[in-house]
Amino acid sequence: MTSSNDRASGMTRRGFIQTAGAAGVATAALDIGGATEASAARANTLVIASPSTPQGMDMEFDVSLGFVDCLGALYDDLLAYEKIPDPKSPDVLRENLGLYPDRPGGLALQGRLAESWGVSGDGLKATFKLREGVKSNWGNTLSATDVKWTWDRKFAEKVQGAFNTSVLGLTSPDQIKIEGDNVISFNFEKPTPILFRQQVSPANPIFDSTKLKEVGGTDDPWGTKFLQNDSAGFGPYRLKQIVRGQQAIFTARDDYYGAKPFMKNVIMKEVPNSASRLSLLQGGAVDIAQFLEPREYISLKNSKKATFDAVDASYLMWLSINCTTKPFDDVRVRQAMNYVIPYKDIIETVYYGLATPMTAPMPHIYPMADNSYAYEENVDKAKQLLASAGLKAGFTTTLSYNAGDPTHEPIALIYQTALAKIGIKIVLDKLPAGVFYDYVAKRSKPLILYLDSPWTSDAGYALELYFDSRSYIDYSNYTNAKVNDLIRTALVTLDDVDRKKNFTEVQKIVMNEAPWGFFTYPQYCLARAQDLKGFTYYTANNLRFQDFYRA
């Protein structure tokens, strides 16, 4: 008997495209069969081996890996960052996150669905003029009604959108106003410096309200059921087919308002095993193998058919320390646990060099990150801290980790050995991937490894997300009234100099009080065919199919 992974690793590129052809994707290789046409079809078809297919098409309810990677193809935002070459990988582009005081919002932005934008002098009103004549994947014309309806939906559904409205200081849908057929305004009681950054985030795409109202009717006024299996947006691709657990197929739209994608068809195949994804890439059956293990990326260095790109990213790998569970309610214990993190061993042994030590409680690539308060390995200092906390003999506790993340277990084992040097005995708790995130959200485990990234490239957004005690992602149960006040004040302050003072103080306090074990900044890695070009890194750590082309 042959396993599904064995069958996947043995499939050829032709086999992948044939399955897409059976689903109704027209490719010259299938329809004509001529050598020139077949070569063209191969050139314009992007085949991706992914751990999973999308579970839905609605950002409010689905942040699965599969959907996050097709989100930017099916939907568009009001704005986007300008692109610049990556300083370490010149062939890779990335978003320009720099601060530019002379530009609207102080950012290097370009229009997407909005062609112009601005903010009032007091920061209480931001206005967007939409592009005219933009069509959705259902042929409906973009208007201010679509933007208004999208944000009304966030208030009504109260899921992912609840955080995105809260972080902007929006308390009512009445604060988003239609000023004309193609003009929309956001109105605030207090200034909000991150509005434009939020209009770049894939967490806030604009829906085709005409289609969703049509299919939803009175029973499903926000189109939730429809979006479980299809999309309604203004992006460059439409969903052709989805068979969960097998594949999703996307086709480029000829009526897209922007530049037409080079890749006319995209086939996302579910291949759960990373070794199988690697094998398919090396054999030429796929163009991209997603989410490989670090050692598998390194194995591509000598490959003639495939390669990989590694860039600094917004990823954070940390140990969530439950600040309400003894003995971790004592800051000295939490500090001691940071002083024995074996950064060198973890980065070399687990990541094969594809990570750096975490030096701040937020992504180091974001403006205003401050690395002045980083920990360095110091076993003697750790012992002194435990002794001062009355724990000279150490203690026993449990460290939980995700069985579905190949880096978690080796990190846990290395850290277990390091903690033994100061008398802390760790019992490892391997949680199945299917229940891991439930335990993270419950905040009941004493110690739990976690990987995440704040998508919006702002210190206030990141620090509020993880360290404001009112945040649903304060997984460490960390509470500090001064931290709360500094963050909340900065979130309604427009002056970047004043904001930086607040955020520097927050980072100093958080690093000192150590609600996390500050482990690593893993890099974002993309394993791809040698002739596939155009990779662009986004802080949401997702792909945009429209970026890619064949050399």
KADAMO-V928046 format. One record per helix or strand of 2 or more residues. SS is the DSSP state (A for helix, B for strand). FROM is the first residue (numbers start at 1). LEN is the number of residues. If there is no record, write none. Layout:
ss=SS from=FROM len=LEN
ss=SS from=FROM len=LEN
This chain:
ss=A from=4 len=7
ss=A from=13 len=10
ss=A from=28 len=4
ss=A from=35 len=9
ss=B from=45 len=6
ss=A from=65 len=10
ss=B from=79 len=3
ss=B from=83 len=3
ss=B from=93 len=3
ss=A from=104 len=3
ss=B from=109 len=3
ss=B from=114 len=6
ss=B from=125 len=6
ss=A from=144 len=14
ss=A from=160 len=8
ss=A from=173 len=3
ss=B from=176 len=5
ss=B from=183 len=5
ss=A from=195 len=4
ss=A from=202 len=3
ss=A from=209 len=8
ss=A from=226 len=3
ss=B from=237 len=7
ss=B from=247 len=6
ss=B from=265 len=6
ss=A from=274 len=9
ss=B from=288 len=2
ss=A from=294 len=9
ss=B from=306 len=6
ss=B from=316 len=6
ss=A from=331 len=9
ss=A from=343 len=8
ss=B from=355 len=3
ss=A from=379 len=10
ss=B from=395 len=8
ss=A from=406 len=15
ss=B from=424 len=8
ss=A from=433 len=10
ss=B from=447 len=6
ss=A from=459 len=9
ss=A from=481 len=10
ss=A from=496 len=18
ss=B from=516 len=7
ss=B from=524 len=6
ss=B from=532 len=2
ss=B from=536 len=2
ss=A from=545 len=3
ss=B from=549 len=2
